[in-house]
Amino acid sequence: MHHLEPVLAPVIEAAGFRLVRLRMMGGKVKTLQIMAERPDGSMNVEDCAELSRALSDFFDAEPDAVPGEFNLEISSPGIDRPLTRLTDFARWAGHEAKIDLSAAIDGRKRFRGILKGLEGSDVVIDAGKDTLTLPFAAIAEAKLVLTDKLIEEDLKARGAHKEH
């Protein structure tokens, strides 16, 4: 968890969004990257602009919330989204994911397979011939793999979102 998350998540939520990932990157002038989405999983260009304005207003009111100079970058998770919360691994069960661990298990740090859901706070994946249980706490980075099935589900969701 990034140390800025407890400060910025309430601002993001108050603006009507859910924080997906927060990263501070760069050297002399840093870039604060915030990936967010609406509670229904949508996030368009207008939403990014709206969240950017809400965060800019917050930073104007609380100039010391983030030390130093930085550029603010707002984006949507995209189809091949990162999996950052334990619930993401359950929500996207049935889809293919790449998972990198912070420390090797049986000599491996990288895994790829179909998400099967959760067993407690462990992530279960079908990696072909093996079903693996990976501790959520050991996951350094994870993201969905862009597949036809994922694209199809995204298109259906966008169609349903436009009808409402």
N, C-alpha and C positions, 0 to 999 in steps of 0.2 A: 504494500500500500504506500502510495506516495504521500509525503508529509503535508502536501497542499490539499489532499482530498477532503479531509474533514472541514477545511475552511471553504472550499469552493463547491462541494457537493450540495450544501443547502441553498446556495445562490442559484445553481443550475436547476435544482428541483423546484425552487420558487418560481422560476421562469417557465416551468412546465416541461422540463426535460429530465432525462436520466443519464447520469455519467456512465460512459462505457470504459473510457481509458483516459488517463491524464499523464502527460510526459513533459519534462523540462529538458530541452536539448540545446546544444550550441556552446559557443565560447564566450566572446566578449559581450555580444548582445544575444541573449538567449531567446529561444522560441518556446512558448508555453502551448503545447498541443493538447487540445481538448476534443475528445471524440464523444459525441452524445447522440441521443435519439429521443423521440417522443415515447411516452409509455406504450403506445401501440407498435413501436419498432420503426416508425417512419422517421425520415429526416430529409428535408429538401433544402434547396439553396436559401429560400426565405427563412426557414427555421434556423439555419446557420447564422444568418444576418441578425435575426431576432435575439439569439443567444449571445452573439458577439456584443450587441448593444447592451444587454442586461449585465454581462460581465464587465464591459467597459465602464458602465455606470458604477458598478461595485468598486472597481479599482480606483475610480475618481474619488469616491467617498472614503475608501480605505487604502490609501496609497502605500502603506507598509505591509499589506496583506501578502504580497510577493516581493521579496527584496530584489533590488537591482533593476536594470532595464531589461525589457523583454518584448517580443512581438507575440501577439495572441493569434492563434490559428485554430479555427473551429472546423470540424468535419463530421461527416456521418460515418458509421461503421462500415458501410458498403456491404456487398453480398458476401464476400469472403472475410467476414468480420472477425475481429479478435474475440476470444473467449476469455473473459476476465473474472467473472463471478462464478461461483459454484453452480448457481441456478442455470447459467448459460449451457453447461454440459448436459443438463437434463432437458432444457428447452430444445436443443439442437440434436437430440438423440436420433439416430437413423442417418445422420449426415457424416461425411468424411471430414476428419480433422488432422492437423499436424500439431504435435505436442512436443515441446522442448522442456527438459527438466533442468533444474539448477544443479543437480548432482546425479551421476549415473546410477542406474539400477541394473544389476547384472551386466555391467560394462556398456550399457546403452544410455544415451541422453535424449535421443530423438526417436519419436514414434509416429506412426501414421496408421489410421484405421477408422472404422465406423464407430461413432459414439454410441454406446449402449445405455448411457445414463449414469446413475450414481449408486454407490453402496456406502451409505453414511457420508463421510467427507472424502471419499475416494472416487476417482473418475474411472469408469469401465469402458474399455475400447476393444473392439474385435479387430485384431491386427492380422487377419488372414487365418493362419493355422492356430493362433493363440488368442485367448481372451485375456487381456491384461487389466490389472487393477493398479492405478497410479494414484499416489497420495496427492490431493489437490495442493497441499502446502509445498510440494516439491516441484510444481509446475512453474517454470520461469516465463514461458510464453506459449500460447496456443491460439490457433485460428482455424476457421473452416476452410476447406479446400473447395475451390470453384468447380462444381460438377453440374451436369445437366439437371439432376434432381434438385439441386439447390437453386439454380436459375429458375426452374419451373415453379418451385414454391414461392420464390420472390415475386415472380410475375403474377401469380395468383393473389398474393397478399397485396400487391399494388393495385390490382383490379378491384379487390374487395374494399380497399381503402378509398378509392375514387368514388365508389358507389355510395358511401356514407356522407 
